[in-house]
């Protein structure tokens, strides 16, 4: 009967330290770690962790959103664990599926976690739309100003080769063609 931990952060720049401290303090004998978005199903350490667990083991994570990408995914994992006789504990939300209260909290908090993720996404989209409405441009910075674009087009109209324009303006072929299509 092993106590097994799973920790995840979304990006390589984030630290697992807080989660690892909590998992170690909880008595985890082995800890699997991913540095990938929770929205992807391709998390190799999570898959390895789930394969590692056996009847009588306990899977521990610090928060529900560290484990699954949606309520559906969370319940799929929980159903799989339950069918194999593996308990599930979430430290920060005091969930322990070996109790009926823990099972209830698991369901409720899983739905709330998915709801929060959806709200964050909606706010992000709204923020992007507002920024665009205020003139903020996303994507790479413009490499040439309007006068340089006119000059590039004039050179091309005069017969300049694309490779020569690329070299002169230090642009990729795709960027040269994009500027040639733009109206200035």
C-alpha positions as CSV (number, residue, x, y, z in Angstrom):
1,X,0.0,0.0,0.0
2,X,1.9,2.9,-1.4
3,X,1.2,6.6,-1.1
4,X,2.0,8.1,-4.5
5,X,2.0,11.8,-5.3
6,X,1.4,13.7,-8.5
7,X,2.5,17.3,-9.1
8,X,2.1,19.5,-12.1
9,X,2.8,23.0,-13.2
10,X,1.7,24.5,-16.6
11,X,5.0,25.8,-17.8
12,X,8.7,25.0,-17.5
13,X,9.3,28.4,-15.8
14,X,7.0,27.5,-12.9
15,X,8.2,25.7,-9.8
16,X,7.0,22.4,-8.4
17,X,8.6,23.2,-5.0
18,X,5.4,24.1,-3.0
19,X,3.6,21.0,-4.3
20,X,6.5,18.8,-3.7
21,X,6.9,20.0,-0.1
22,X,3.2,19.3,0.6
23,X,3.3,15.8,-1.0
24,X,6.5,14.9,0.9
25,X,4.9,16.1,4.2
26,X,1.8,14.0,3.4
27,X,4.1,10.9,3.3
28,X,4.3,10.3,-0.5
29,X,6.8,7.5,-1.2
30,X,7.0,8.3,-4.9
31,X,6.1,11.5,-6.7
32,X,5.5,11.9,-10.4
33,X,6.0,15.3,-11.9
34,X,4.9,17.0,-15.1
35,X,5.6,20.5,-16.4
36,X,2.8,20.7,-19.0
37,X,-0.6,22.3,-19.4
38,X,-3.4,20.5,-17.6
39,X,-5.5,20.9,-20.8
40,X,-3.4,18.3,-22.6
41,X,-4.1,14.7,-22.2
42,X,-0.5,13.9,-23.2
43,X,1.2,14.1,-19.8
44,X,3.7,11.3,-19.7
45,X,4.3,11.4,-16.0
46,X,0.6,11.3,-15.2
47,X,0.2,8.3,-17.5
48,X,3.1,6.6,-15.8
49,X,1.7,7.5,-12.4
50,X,-1.7,6.0,-13.2
51,X,0.0,2.8,-14.5
52,X,2.1,2.5,-11.4
53,X,-0.8,2.6,-8.9
54,X,-2.0,-0.7,-7.5
55,X,-4.9,-2.0,-5.4
56,X,-4.7,-0.4,-1.9
57,X,-2.5,2.5,-3.0
58,X,-3.4,6.1,-2.5
59,X,-2.9,8.8,-5.1
60,X,-2.3,12.3,-3.6
61,X,-2.2,15.7,-5.3
62,X,-2.3,19.2,-3.8
63,X,-5.3,20.5,-5.8
64,X,-7.8,19.0,-8.2
65,X,-6.8,21.2,-11.1
66,X,-3.3,19.7,-10.9
67,X,-4.6,16.3,-12.0
68,X,-7.2,16.7,-14.7
69,X,-8.1,19.0,-17.6
70,X,-11.9,18.9,-17.1
71,X,-14.6,17.4,-14.8
72,X,-15.1,14.6,-17.3
73,X,-11.4,13.8,-17.3
74,X,-11.3,14.0,-13.5
75,X,-14.2,11.6,-13.2
76,X,-12.6,9.2,-15.7
77,X,-9.5,9.1,-13.6
78,X,-11.5,8.7,-10.4
79,X,-13.6,5.9,-11.9
80,X,-10.4,4.2,-13.1
81,X,-8.8,4.6,-9.6
82,X,-11.9,3.3,-7.8
83,X,-12.3,0.3,-10.1
84,X,-8.7,-0.7,-9.2
85,X,-9.1,-0.1,-5.5
86,X,-7.0,3.1,-5.4
87,X,-8.0,5.9,-3.1
88,X,-7.6,9.5,-4.0
89,X,-6.6,12.4,-1.7
90,X,-6.4,16.1,-2.5
91,X,-4.5,17.9,0.2
92,X,-5.6,21.6,-0.2
93,X,-9.2,20.8,-0.6
94,X,-9.4,18.1,2.1
95,X,-10.7,15.5,-0.2
96,X,-10.3,11.8,0.6
97,X,-12.4,9.4,-1.5
98,X,-12.2,6.7,1.1
99,X,-15.0,8.7,2.8
100,X,-18.5,9.6,1.6
101,X,-18.0,13.2,2.4
102,X,-14.7,13.1,0.4
103,X,-16.5,11.7,-2.6
104,X,-19.1,14.4,-2.4
105,X,-16.5,17.1,-2.1
106,X,-14.6,15.6,-5.0
107,X,-17.6,15.9,-7.3
108,X,-18.5,19.4,-6.2
109,X,-14.9,20.8,-6.3
110,X,-14.2,19.2,-9.7
111,X,-17.2,21.0,-11.2
112,X,-16.1,24.3,-9.6
113,X,-12.5,23.8,-10.9
114,X,-13.8,23.3,-14.5
115,X,-16.1,26.3,-14.1
116,X,-13.2,28.5,-13.0
117,X,-11.1,27.4,-15.9
118,X,-13.9,28.3,-18.3
119,X,-14.3,31.7,-16.6
120,X,-10.6,32.4,-16.9
121,X,-10.7,31.6,-20.6
122,X,-13.7,33.8,-21.2
123,X,-12.0,36.7,-19.3
124,X,-8.9,36.2,-21.4
125,X,-10.9,36.3,-24.7
126,X,-12.7,39.5,-23.5
127,X,-9.4,41.1,-22.6
128,X,-7.9,40.3,-26.0
129,X,-11.0,41.7,-27.7
130,X,-10.9,44.9,-25.7
131,X,-7.2,45.3,-26.3
132,X,-7.8,44.9,-30.1
133,X,-10.7,47.4,-29.9
134,X,-8.2,49.9,-28.3
135,X,-5.7,49.4,-31.1
136,X,-3.4,46.9,-29.5
137,X,-1.8,44.6,-32.2
138,X,-1.0,41.0,-31.4
139,X,1.7,38.9,-33.1
140,X,5.1,39.9,-34.3
141,X,6.1,43.6,-34.5
142,X,6.0,45.2,-37.9
143,X,9.5,45.0,-39.3
144,X,9.0,47.8,-41.9
145,X,7.3,51.1,-41.6
146,X,4.8,52.4,-44.3
147,X,7.5,54.2,-46.3
148,X,9.7,51.1,-46.4
149,X,6.8,48.9,-47.5
150,X,6.1,51.4,-50.4
151,X,9.8,51.3,-51.3
152,X,9.8,47.5,-51.2
153,X,6.8,47.4,-53.5
154,X,8.3,49.9,-55.9
155,X,11.5,47.9,-56.1
156,X,9.5,44.7,-56.8
157,X,7.4,46.6,-59.5
158,X,10.7,47.6,-61.0
159,X,11.8,44.0,-61.3
160,X,13.7,43.3,-58.1
161,X,13.9,39.7,-57.3
162,X,12.3,38.3,-54.1
163,X,15.7,37.0,-52.8
164,X,17.3,40.4,-53.3
165,X,14.4,42.1,-51.3
166,X,14.8,39.4,-48.6
167,X,18.5,40.2,-48.4
168,X,18.1,44.0,-48.5
169,X,15.4,44.2,-45.9
170,X,16.5,41.2,-43.9
171,X,13.2,39.5,-44.2
172,X,12.0,36.0,-44.8
173,X,10.4,35.1,-48.1
174,X,6.9,34.8,-46.4
175,X,7.3,38.3,-44.9
176,X,8.3,39.8,-48.2
177,X,5.2,38.3,-49.9
178,X,3.0,39.4,-47.0
179,X,4.2,43.0,-47.3
180,X,3.7,42.9,-51.1
181,X,0.1,41.9,-50.5
182,X,-0.6,44.6,-47.9
183,X,-2.3,47.9,-48.9
184,X,-0.5,50.9,-47.6
